[in-house]
């Protein structure tokens, strides 16, 4: 019988693609921040596009949570990158984005890699995360805060890539917390599990870092860096600690798909071009002074009633 996780996975890809587009529009309409300031989230919340995008992202998060109940982390996290393709298509169709041929080719390769992962992944419930893993998730929060404060000083594409990568690590930590949490069958068990609160904290940190990354101009670079950095840790932890599985005999296909996906998103951080530019105050027009008056002519000036004598 086909797992419902596949349906949740497909809906998640669409939701994340739409959310990325809306949030990038709002981020570039907000004053650029060069500090790790949580107040950015409040300012972004003043934009309707960001709020709608946030609601859709939460929907995508719920769908990803449900997909992780059966599907391995390496598949779900890599499939998040497919949302970037949805974002690009919508940006071209609705906002007249112009994507270079290299970017279009890399997005195509990205979908090929994810298709290989879908074929190789075997649905299976998760194992509990060991205590050492829970402690490591908790300690990673202040580390991400310090690194985020340093990366926020970067400008342009380097800033988008650095901040997007940190956002990916934060969301990867949230995914690691979500995988065993999704296997619990009681509300009380979920509410009493520290993984729930680590999931929430890492998601907020990741959201702030992603907002800062998108402000640097390139949505594709920010999201691709996030997907690349987030896929590797989750895949390794899922296979080693959480019971993720690959169909017997398809290990080579999973490896190929993962490597191709990773190279595609890394390539997007290199070739992606800015789609948005922050609005700046219009420059003052230089006024050329009038020629010197000739004869008895006196020019009419603002606030003056003097005229030709």
C-alpha positions as CSV (number, residue, x, y, z in Angstrom):
1,X,0.0,0.0,0.0
2,X,1.3,3.5,-0.9
3,X,2.4,5.5,2.1
4,X,0.5,8.8,2.7
5,X,3.9,10.3,3.2
6,X,4.3,10.6,-0.5
7,X,1.2,12.8,-0.8
8,X,2.4,14.9,2.1
9,X,5.8,15.2,0.4
10,X,4.3,16.5,-2.9
11,X,2.1,19.1,-1.1
12,X,5.0,20.2,1.0
13,X,7.1,21.0,-2.1
14,X,4.4,23.3,-3.5
15,X,3.8,25.0,-0.2
16,X,7.5,25.7,0.4
17,X,7.9,27.1,-3.2
18,X,5.0,29.6,-2.8
19,X,6.2,30.6,0.7
20,X,9.7,31.3,-0.5
21,X,8.4,33.6,-3.2
22,X,6.1,35.6,-0.9
23,X,8.7,35.9,1.9
24,X,11.5,37.0,-0.5
25,X,9.2,39.8,-1.8
26,X,8.6,41.1,1.7
27,X,12.2,40.7,2.8
28,X,13.5,43.0,0.0
29,X,10.9,45.6,0.9
30,X,12.3,45.9,4.4
31,X,15.4,47.9,5.4
32,X,18.5,45.8,5.1
33,X,19.8,44.6,8.6
34,X,23.5,44.0,9.2
35,X,23.0,42.6,12.7
36,X,21.4,39.4,14.1
37,X,18.3,41.4,15.2
38,X,15.1,39.4,16.0
39,X,13.2,42.6,15.5
40,X,13.5,41.9,11.8
41,X,10.8,39.3,12.1
42,X,8.4,41.9,13.6
43,X,9.1,44.3,10.8
44,X,8.6,41.6,8.2
45,X,5.3,40.8,9.8
46,X,4.2,44.3,8.8
47,X,4.0,43.1,5.2
48,X,1.0,41.2,4.0
49,X,3.0,39.1,1.6
50,X,5.3,37.9,4.4
51,X,2.3,37.0,6.7
52,X,0.7,35.0,3.9
53,X,4.0,33.4,3.1
54,X,4.5,32.5,6.7
55,X,1.1,30.9,7.0
56,X,1.9,28.8,3.9
57,X,5.3,27.9,5.2
58,X,3.8,26.7,8.5
59,X,1.5,24.6,6.3
60,X,4.5,23.2,4.5
61,X,6.2,22.6,7.9
62,X,3.2,20.6,9.0
63,X,3.2,18.6,5.8
64,X,6.9,17.9,6.2
65,X,6.3,16.8,9.7
66,X,3.7,14.3,8.6
67,X,5.9,13.1,5.7
68,X,8.7,12.4,8.2
69,X,6.5,10.0,10.0
70,X,7.2,7.4,7.3
71,X,9.8,8.8,4.9
72,X,13.6,9.1,5.6
73,X,15.1,12.4,6.5
74,X,17.5,12.4,3.5
75,X,14.5,12.3,1.2
76,X,12.3,14.9,2.9
77,X,15.2,17.4,3.4
78,X,16.4,17.0,-0.2
79,X,12.8,17.4,-1.5
80,X,12.6,20.7,0.3
81,X,15.0,21.9,-2.4
82,X,12.4,21.1,-5.0
83,X,10.4,24.0,-3.6
84,X,13.1,26.2,-5.1
85,X,12.0,25.0,-8.6
86,X,8.5,26.0,-7.8
87,X,9.7,29.4,-6.6
88,X,11.6,30.0,-9.8
89,X,8.7,29.0,-12.0
90,X,6.3,31.3,-10.1
91,X,8.9,34.1,-10.2
92,X,9.3,33.9,-13.9
93,X,5.5,33.6,-14.6
94,X,4.3,36.2,-12.1
95,X,7.2,38.6,-11.4
96,X,9.0,38.4,-14.7
97,X,12.2,37.1,-13.2
98,X,14.9,36.4,-15.7
99,X,16.8,33.2,-14.9
100,X,20.2,32.5,-16.6
101,X,20.5,29.3,-18.6
102,X,22.9,27.9,-16.0
103,X,20.3,28.4,-13.3
104,X,17.6,26.7,-15.3
105,X,19.9,23.8,-16.1
106,X,20.8,23.4,-12.4
107,X,17.1,23.4,-11.3
108,X,16.5,20.6,-13.9
109,X,19.4,18.6,-12.5
110,X,18.0,19.2,-9.0
111,X,14.7,17.5,-9.9
112,X,16.6,14.6,-11.4
113,X,18.5,14.0,-8.2
114,X,15.3,14.2,-6.1
115,X,13.6,11.7,-8.4
116,X,16.4,9.2,-7.8
117,X,16.0,9.7,-4.0
118,X,12.3,9.1,-4.3
119,X,12.9,5.8,-6.1
120,X,15.6,4.7,-3.6
121,X,13.9,5.7,-0.3
122,X,12.1,3.0,1.8
123,X,9.3,4.2,4.1
124,X,9.9,3.2,7.8
125,X,9.1,4.6,11.3
126,X,11.8,6.5,13.2
127,X,13.8,5.3,16.2
128,X,14.0,7.6,19.3
129,X,16.9,10.1,19.3
130,X,19.5,9.3,21.9
131,X,20.0,11.7,24.9
132,X,23.4,12.9,23.5
133,X,21.6,13.9,20.3
134,X,19.0,15.9,22.2
135,X,21.8,17.7,24.2
136,X,23.6,18.5,21.0
137,X,20.5,20.0,19.5
138,X,20.2,22.3,22.5
139,X,23.8,23.4,22.4
140,X,23.6,24.2,18.7
141,X,21.2,27.1,19.4
142,X,23.7,29.6,20.9
143,X,26.3,28.5,18.4
144,X,24.0,29.4,15.5
145,X,23.3,32.7,17.2
146,X,26.9,33.7,17.3
147,X,27.6,32.6,13.8
148,X,24.5,34.4,12.6
149,X,25.7,37.6,14.2
150,X,29.0,37.4,12.3
151,X,27.4,36.4,9.0
152,X,24.9,39.3,9.2
153,X,27.8,41.7,8.5
154,X,28.3,40.3,5.0
155,X,26.8,42.0,2.0
156,X,25.5,40.7,-1.4
157,X,25.8,37.1,-2.6
158,X,28.3,36.1,0.1
159,X,25.8,37.2,2.8
160,X,23.0,35.4,1.1
161,X,25.0,32.2,1.0
162,X,26.4,32.4,4.5
163,X,23.1,33.3,6.2
164,X,21.2,30.8,4.0
165,X,23.6,28.0,5.0
166,X,23.1,28.8,8.7
167,X,19.4,28.8,8.2
168,X,19.7,25.4,6.6
169,X,21.6,24.0,9.6
170,X,18.9,25.4,11.9
171,X,16.1,23.9,9.8
172,X,18.0,20.6,9.6
173,X,18.2,20.5,13.4
174,X,14.4,21.1,13.5
175,X,13.9,18.2,11.1
176,X,16.1,15.9,13.2
177,X,13.9,16.8,16.2
178,X,10.7,16.3,14.2
179,X,11.4,12.8,12.8
180,X,11.1,10.9,16.1
181,X,8.5,13.3,17.4
182,X,6.2,12.5,14.4
183,X,6.2,8.9,15.5
184,X,4.6,9.6,18.8
185,X,0.9,8.8,19.0
186,X,-0.4,10.9,22.0
187,X,-0.7,14.7,22.4
188,X,0.6,14.4,25.9
189,X,3.7,12.6,24.7
190,X,4.4,15.3,22.2
191,X,3.9,18.2,24.6
192,X,6.2,16.6,27.2
193,X,9.0,15.8,24.8
194,X,11.9,18.4,24.8
195,X,12.3,17.8,21.1
196,X,9.1,19.8,20.5
197,X,10.6,22.9,22.0
198,X,13.9,22.4,20.3
199,X,12.0,22.1,17.1
200,X,10.3,25.4,17.7
201,X,13.4,27.3,18.7
202,X,15.4,26.1,15.8
203,X,12.6,26.9,13.4
204,X,12.5,30.5,14.7
205,X,16.2,30.9,14.4
206,X,16.1,29.5,10.9
207,X,13.3,31.8,9.9
208,X,15.3,34.8,11.1
209,X,18.5,33.7,9.3
210,X,16.5,33.1,6.1
211,X,14.9,36.5,6.2
212,X,18.4,38.1,6.6
213,X,19.7,36.0,3.7
214,X,16.9,37.0,1.4
215,X,17.5,40.7,2.1
216,X,20.9,40.4,0.3
217,X,19.1,40.2,-3.1
218,X,19.1,36.6,-4.4
219,X,16.3,34.3,-3.4
220,X,17.7,31.4,-5.3
221,X,21.2,31.7,-3.7
222,X,19.7,32.1,-0.2
223,X,17.3,29.1,-0.5
224,X,19.8,26.9,-2.4
225,X,22.4,27.5,0.3
226,X,19.8,26.7,2.9
227,X,18.9,23.5,1.2
228,X,22.5,22.4,0.6
229,X,23.5,23.0,4.2
230,X,20.4,21.4,5.6
231,X,20.4,18.2,3.6
232,X,23.7,16.7,4.7
233,X,23.5,16.8,8.5
234,X,19.9,15.5,8.5
235,X,20.7,12.7,6.0
236,X,23.7,11.5,8.1
237,X,21.9,11.6,11.4
238,X,18.8,10.0,10.0
239,X,20.7,7.0,8.6
240,X,23.0,6.5,11.6
241,X,20.6,7.2,14.5
242,X,16.9,7.4,13.4
243,X,16.4,4.2,11.4
244,X,16.1,5.7,7.9
245,X,16.2,3.1,5.2
246,X,17.1,2.6,1.6
247,X,15.6,-0.2,-0.6
248,X,18.1,-3.1,-0.8
249,X,20.1,-2.9,-4.0
250,X,19.4,0.8,-4.5
251,X,22.1,2.2,-2.3
252,X,24.0,3.4,-5.4
253,X,20.9,5.2,-6.7
254,X,20.4,7.0,-3.3
255,X,24.0,8.0,-3.2
256,X,23.9,9.3,-6.8
257,X,20.6,11.2,-6.2
258,X,21.9,12.8,-3.0
259,X,25.2,13.8,-4.6
260,X,23.5,15.2,-7.7
261,X,21.0,17.1,-5.6
262,X,23.7,18.5,-3.4
263,X,25.9,19.6,-6.3
264,X,22.8,21.3,-8.0
265,X,22.0,23.4,-5.0
266,X,25.6,24.3,-4.4
267,X,25.8,25.3,-8.1
268,X,22.7,27.5,-7.6
269,X,24.5,29.5,-4.9
270,X,27.2,30.2,-7.4
271,X,25.2,31.0,-10.6
272,X,22.0,32.5,-9.1
273,X,21.5,36.2,-9.9
274,X,19.7,38.7,-7.8
275,X,15.9,38.9,-8.5
276,X,15.1,41.8,-6.2
277,X,16.7,45.1,-5.4
278,X,16.0,47.2,-2.4
279,X,14.2,50.5,-3.1
280,X,16.3,53.5,-2.3
281,X,15.4,57.1,-2.0
282,X,15.4,58.9,-5.3
283,X,18.5,61.0,-5.9
284,X,18.0,64.7,-5.9
285,X,18.0,66.2,-9.4
286,X,20.7,68.6,-10.0
287,X,19.2,72.0,-10.8
288,X,21.1,74.0,-13.4
289,X,21.0,77.7,-12.3
290,X,19.4,80.0,-14.8
291,X,21.6,82.3,-16.9
292,X,22.5,85.6,-15.4
293,X,19.8,88.3,-16.0
294,X,20.4,90.7,-18.9
295,X,19.5,94.3,-18.7
296,X,16.7,95.3,-16.3
297,X,15.0,91.8,-16.3
298,X,14.5,90.4,-12.8
299,X,13.3,86.7,-12.8
300,X,10.1,85.8,-10.9
301,X,11.0,83.7,-7.8
302,X,9.0,81.7,-5.4
303,X,7.5,83.9,-2.7
304,X,8.3,87.1,-4.6
305,X,6.0,89.4,-6.5
306,X,8.8,91.2,-8.3
307,X,8.5,91.1,-12.1
308,X,9.9,92.8,-15.1
309,X,10.3,96.5,-14.3
